[in-house]
Amino acid sequence: TQSTWGAGLLDRKNPTSVVVGAMYCRFKAPIVWPDTIEVDVGVSEIGQSSFVQNYRMISRKTGRVASEGWARLVTVESATGKKTSLPPVLIRGIRAIEGLPKDSSHP
């Protein structure tokens, strides 16, 4: 599914970028061409300046999980590269896409 909620991060006064802080992938089964893969993506954790996105690749031919992994994505000030708080628009977008309730600790 394609979404445009991230477009709200393009604040001209205080531009924010999302960068990969850490990632992990475990390969579990081969995918052999020709095959089609399904990629499941979800967010499991929202912090003050980062969130964790989980990934799973599944072979449509065999139905087997080919790989699983995660990435911790960190928000930084575009000009300086310094870590910054997650923008409220990003938190709202993640919660809306994931179907999560609003959290009183995040706007």
C-alpha positions in Angstrom: 0.0 0.0 0.0 1.3 3.4 -0.9 0.7 6.4 1.4 1.5 10.1 1.3 1.3 10.8 5.1 5.1 11.3 5.2 4.8 14.4 2.9 4.0 16.3 6.1 7.6 16.0 7.1 8.6 18.5 4.5 8.6 21.4 6.8 10.6 24.2 5.1 11.6 25.9 8.4 12.7 22.7 10.3 13.1 19.9 7.8 13.3 16.4 9.4 14.6 13.3 7.8 14.2 9.6 8.7 17.3 7.5 8.7 18.2 3.9 9.5 19.7 3.7 12.9 20.0 -0.1 13.1 18.7 -3.1 11.2 18.6 -6.9 11.3 17.5 -9.5 8.8 17.3 -13.3 9.2 17.1 -15.3 6.0 15.0 -18.4 6.5 14.4 -19.9 3.1 15.5 -19.3 -0.5 13.3 -17.5 -3.1 13.9 -19.0 -6.5 13.0 -17.2 -9.7 10.4 -17.1 -11.1 8.5 -16.3 -7.9 6.5 -13.4 -6.5 7.1 -12.2 -3.0 4.8 -10.7 -0.5 6.3 -8.2 1.9 4.5 -7.5 5.2 5.5 -4.4 7.0 4.4 -3.1 10.4 5.5 -0.9 13.3 6.0 -2.5 16.6 7.4 0.3 18.7 7.1 4.1 18.7 9.7 6.0 20.8 10.6 9.6 21.4 12.9 9.9 18.4 12.6 6.6 16.6 10.3 3.8 15.7 10.8 0.1 14.8 9.5 -1.3 11.6 9.2 -5.1 11.2 9.5 -6.9 7.8 8.6 -10.3 6.6 9.1 -11.6 3.0 6.9 -14.6 2.0 7.2 -16.7 -1.2 3.9 -16.8 -3.0 5.1 -20.0 -4.8 5.8 -22.0 -1.6 4.0 -19.9 1.1 7.2 -20.1 3.2 8.6 -17.1 5.1 11.9 -16.3 3.3 13.1 -13.7 5.7 12.2 -11.6 8.7 13.8 -8.5 10.0 13.4 -5.1 11.6 14.8 -1.6 11.3 15.0 1.2 13.9 14.3 4.4 12.0 15.4 7.6 13.7 14.3 11.2 13.0 17.1 13.7 12.5 17.3 17.4 11.7 18.1 17.5 8.0 20.6 20.4 8.3 22.6 19.0 11.2 22.0 15.2 11.2 21.3 15.5 15.0 18.6 13.3 16.5 15.3 15.0 17.1 11.8 14.1 18.4 9.4 12.3 16.1 7.2 14.9 14.4 3.6 14.7 15.5 2.5 14.2 11.9 4.7 11.1 11.6 3.3 9.6 14.9 -0.3 10.3 13.7 0.5 8.7 10.3 2.0 5.6 11.8 -0.9 5.2 14.3 -3.5 5.7 11.5 -1.9 3.2 9.1 -1.3 0.6 11.9 -4.8 1.1 13.4 -3.3 2.0 16.8 -5.2 4.1 19.3 -4.0 7.6 20.1 -1.4 7.7 22.9 -1.6 10.5 25.4 2.3 10.7 25.6 2.5 11.6 21.9 0.5 14.4 20.2 
